[in-house]
């Protein structure tokens, strides 16, 4: 593995070794841990997890590039789609972003909201990482007018009081700690992380508990099939509870999730028999989540059928489901691009805008791999763009 990936620096290796030691100590004391728990530790352990430590994650200097890192077109389209919802809900409408990343989306979105005359009362950022929160704060304070920046508030947990507005999450669900399951002699097993005879991390399978087994059997019933022996993939049995936790107090408004994934029947294809789990290290994907814990982003593709079910169970209705390219086009990408192109200072900037559009919309880039799902609650009319609604593919769910 190390021969295929860039070598970590001495500090990075020391950081990973510290997390590895903590993981091994926990496993030695309590026994093998479910892979979902291992993934949670690797991503979010305070001070040591991938998202909790100081290493650059986003952009060219990090391990992956998200749509907001490409430029301001993505955020401009999201704002174009959702600001009529905020306008309809009135002056007390708020906007909540889950996981603010580098702050690039918040910066571009707040500028777009201001330009549209539709600033939310508050722009909440639910960000559990203290390191990322500080980076976001510094970026936004430097980039935004004082009267706009004062609307930004950071949260440690979802709002506990009822609120109205828009909840937005880009590439969040793929980073939820996922359960890995496997089929053996017709029974459901769950993947765990254990220690081998020399104290090294290894993966083993154990009989699944009722929650995991029930989630897998639900997928089988819904697809009217049985997973064959040896089939291995990912599932999020906690997804309905997570949606309820993050959006249960949203009394009226819209939720928008954008992520990479598939409808259920495409995610669990027979040939995709080792799932979609991937580790990302310095813009290179690999398949060993045990390699250099704490230095890799660990992700798995989203089951958008499961997301729709979870939203429904939390009291929301699906207002739209479509590929990212169609979502952006239906949300006014042409107009957003033309405005940015006209304001561009030089030919190099105009070229970057054209490249940004390609990356956001081309099928072999983000256009088809990423999907958008919108949910509505307690809204008699959902004022989404007609072009977006016409491109809805909800019948594929």
N, C-alpha and C positions, 0 to 999 in steps of 0.2 A: 504493500500500500504506500509506504513512504517514498518508494522510488517513482510512483506515479503522480505524487502531489508535491507542491513546494515544501521545502523543509521549514519547520517552525523556528523562530528565533529561540535563543536560550531562555528569554523571559517567558515566551509563550509556552515552551515545553515545561518550564517550572510551574506555570499557572495550571496547565493541564494535569501535571503530576499531583498537585495539591488536591484538585478535584477528584482524581482517580483514587488517591489515598482515602479521601472521605467516603467515596462510594464503596471501596473495598472494606473499610471498617464497618460501614453500615450493614453490608451484606454478611460479613463475618459475624456480626452481633445478632442480626435478626433473620438471617436466611435470605435466599434469592428474592429479588424484588421484581414486581411486574415491570415489563418494558416501559409501560406508560409512566411509572414512577421514576425509572431511570431517565427517561426523556425529560421529565419535569425537572429533575435535579440538574441535568446537563444544560438545560436552557435557562432555568430560573433560580438556582440556588444562590442566595445572597452573597455577593462578592466574588463568586466563582462561576456561576452559570453564564452561558453564552450571552444572554440578554442583560445580565446583571453586572457584568464587569466592564472595564473601560475600553475594550478593543473596538475599533471602528467596524461596524457591521454593514453599513449601507453605502452604495456607490462604488466607484472604481477602486477606491482604497480598501473596500471591505470584502465581503464574501459573495454578495449578490446585489442586483440592482432591481428596485421596485419601480412601478410606474411613476410615482411622484418624483423619483430621483432623476428621471429623464428630462424634466422641464415642467412648465406650468400648464400645459394643455390638458392633462388628465384631470387636475383639480378644477380647472375651468369648466370642463364638461360636467363634472359631478355637481358643481354649484349651479350650473345652468339647469340641470335636471331637478334639483331639490329646492332651490330657493322659492319657487312658487308655493311649495308646501309650507315653508316657514312663514311666508306672507299670509297664507290662508289661516294659519294657526294664531297669528297675531303677535303682539309685542313681547309676550312672555315665552315665545318659542326659543328653544335652545338647540345647539348642535353638539353632539357627543362623538368624538373620534376615539375608537379603541386602538390603543397602541400607536403612539404618535411617531415612532421611528425616529428619523433625523430631524423632524419638524418641517420637512420640505412640503408635505401636503398642507399642513396647517397654515404655513406662510402663504402659499399660493391661493388656498381657499379663502382665507380672510381678506386678501386683496381683491379676489373676485367678488366676494359677498359685498365688500365696500363699494366696488365699482357698480354693482347692480342695485345699490341702495337697499340691500336686504340683510344687513348684519344681524346675526342672531343675538338675543339678549346676552347669552353666555356661550363661549366656545369651550366646552369641556374636553380635556384630554385624559382619558383613563390610562395611566402609564405606571405599571408596577415597578419599573426599573428606575432607581434613584439616579443612576448615571445618565440614562437617556433623558430623564426629565430635566436634568440640569442643562444638558446640551440643547434640548428644545427651548427651554426658557431663554438661554443666551441668544439663540438664533432669532427667536421671535421678537424679543425686546429690541434687538439691533435692527430688525428688518421692518417692523411695523410702526405706524404712528401711535403715539402714546394712548390716544383715545380708543384705538382698536386693540392694542395689546392688553388694556385693562379688562377686556371682555374674556380673556383667556384664563381659565382656571384648571388646575391639575387635580385629579382625583386618585385616591388610593384604591377605591372600591366603587362599584356601580352606585348611582344615586339611590338613596334610601327613601327619598320623598318622591311622590308622583311628579312627573314632568311631561311636557309636550314638546315635540320637535322631531329632529332627525338623528338617528344613530347610524354611524358609518364605520365600516371595518374593511380595510384593504390588507390582504394577506395576513389574516389573524387566525382563521380557523385551521389553516394548514399547520400552524405551529402549536395547536393544542396537543398536549401529551396524548399520544394515540396508543390504543391497545393493539397488539399484534396477536392474531389468532391463527391456529393451524388445525387441520382436520386429520384425525388418526382413527382408523377403524370405525368411521362414522360418528365419532365423538368430537366435541369441540375442546381444543386445548388452547392455553394462553402462553405466550412467550414471556419468559423471565430472564433476568440477568443474574448469573451466579458466578462463583469462583471455581477455576479448575484446580488441579492438584498443586499447582505452583503459584496459586494466588492471583492468577490473571482473570480478567473479565471474560465471560463466555455466555452464550445464549442457550437456554434450555426450555423445554416445553413441560407444562404441568396442566392437569385437568382444569378447565375453566370453571369459574364460579357461576352462580345462577344469572347474575347480571350480564356477564359477557356471553355466556351460552345463549341466553334469551335474545340478546341483540343479534347474534349471528343467525339464530333460527328464524327471527323475524325477517331478515334479509332473504333467507332461503324461501320462506313462504311467499314473500312479496314477489320474488322473481320466478316462483314456481320451479325451483330446481334444488338439487342437493350438491353442496360442494364436495368434490371428489377427495379421496384420501391424498394427503400431501399438499393440498391447496393451502396457501398462506397469504394473508393480507392484513389490512388494518380496519379498525372500526372504532367509532366514538360512542360507546354506550352512555357516556355522560352528557352528550350534546343537548338533549332536551332540558336537563337541569342547568346547563351552562347558559342556554338562551334565556331561560326563566330568570336566572340570576342577574344577567347583564341587562335585560330589557323588561323585566317584570313590572317596573315602575313607570315605563313609558305608556302613559294613559291614552295618548293620541298622537299619531304621526307616522313616520316612515322609518324603516330600517333598510340599509343598503349594504350588502356584502359583495365584495369582489375578491375572487381567489381562483387558484387553478384547481381543476377537478373535473368531474364527470357526473352525469346522471348515473343512477345505481347500476343499471344493466350494462353500462359501458365501463364503469369502474371495476366491476367484478367479472370481467371477461375470463373465460377458461384459460386463455394464454397468459393472462396477467397473474400467474400463479405464485408470485413472490411479493405481491403488493406493489406499493408505490413509494415506500419509505426511501428517502434520500438524505444524504449529508452533503452540505455545501461548505467548501473550504477554499477561500480565495478564488471564487468564480469557477471552481471545478466541482462537479458532482461526483460522489462516490457512494458505494452501497454498504460501507462498514460504519455503523453508528457507534461502535465501541472504540474507534480510532480517535485519539486525542480528545477525550471528553472536555467539553467547555470551549473548544476552539471551533467547533462546527455548528452550523445551523442545521437542525434536524426538522424535516417536514414530511408530510404525507398528503396526497391529493384528497380533495374534499368530495364527499358523497353529497351532491346537491339534492338528491331525493331525500336523504336523511335530514338535511338542513330544512327543507320544506316541511317535513313532518314535525320537526322540532319547533319551527315557527308557528305552525298550526296549533300544536299542543299548548303553546304559550299564549294563544289568543290572537294571533296575527293571521292575516290572509296573504297569500302570495299575490303580489301586484305585478310581477314581471320576472321572467327568467330568460336570459339571452347571452350570447357570447360578448366578450368585452368590446370587440370591434363594433358590433351592432349597437351596443349600449352607448358607446361614445358618439357614433354617427347620429344615432337618434336623439342624443342630448346636445346636439349643436356643434359637433367637432368642426364642421366646415366654417362656421361663423367665428368660433374661438380661434381657429388657426388663422383665418384671414385677418382678424384684429391683431394677433400677435405678429404676423408677417408684416403687416403695414407699419407696426411700431418698432420692428427690428432695426437695430442701428447700422448693420452692415450685411454684406453678402454671407459672411461666415455664420452669422446668427440666423439668417434665413435658411441656410443649408441645414443647420442643426434642428430647426423646427421641422423641416421636411423629413429628416431622419427620425425625429421623435414620432411623427405620425406613422411612419412605416413600422417602427418597433411596437407601437401601441395597437396597430390594427392588422398587420400582415398575419396570415394564418400560421406561418412557421415561426412567428415571434410571439407576441402576447395576444394577438387578436382572437384566436380560437382556443388556445390553451387556457385562457382565463375566462371565467364566467361571472355574470352579474346576477344577483338575486335581490329583488325588492319585496318588502313586506309592508303592509299597511294595517293600521288599527284605529278603529273609531273615527273614520273619515268617510263621510257620505260620498264625497267626490275626491279622488286622488288626482291632483293637477299635474300629472306627468306629461311630457311632450308626446304628441300624437305619433310622431315617427318612432319613438321608443316603444310605445304600446303596440304599434303595428308589427314590430319585429319580435314580439314576444314568442318564445318557444316553450311556454309552460306545459304544453301538451306532451313534451318529451319526458317530463318528470315521472 
